[in-house]
Amino acid sequence: MKILSLFHNILNKEAADKVLGEREIPDVQPGCILQMRLQVPENKRRESTLKGIVIARRNAGINTTFRLRRLVAGVGVESVFPLYSPNIKEIKVLDRKKVRRAKLYYLRDRMNALKK
């Protein structure tokens, strides 16, 4: 069982290194305001730009995800993105807010979290 988990860790490390070779992945932590360019899976030629604040991160090797909260037409929308997804073309950190918690779920009640 231990050998299987060691083999699994090696595969995760190789897959993460492959993605790191293709594009730069910044240190995405809760409180970061991000601007992302991602390829729409239904239409490979179309790219979408999203801007929002990271309210949570889940570390699981190659399956690491982060939760992005943004405002769309005045309504708060949360999306979960895999950090090492090939659909994400670029991640740019616009600002880093000082936070004291790992999960910023209290921002769900506050609609103007992105305002400076």
LINFEN-V889193 format. One record per run of one state. SS is the DSSP state (H for helix, E for strand, - for the rest). FROM is the first residue (numbers start at 0). TO is the last residue. If there is no record, write none. Layout:
SS_FROM_TO, SS_FROM_TO
//
This chain:
-_0_0, H_1_21, -_22_30, E_31_38, -_39_45, E_46_57, -_58_59, H_60_62, -_63_63, E_64_71, -_72_73, E_74_81, -_82_86, E_87_95, -_96_103, H_104_107, -_108_115
//
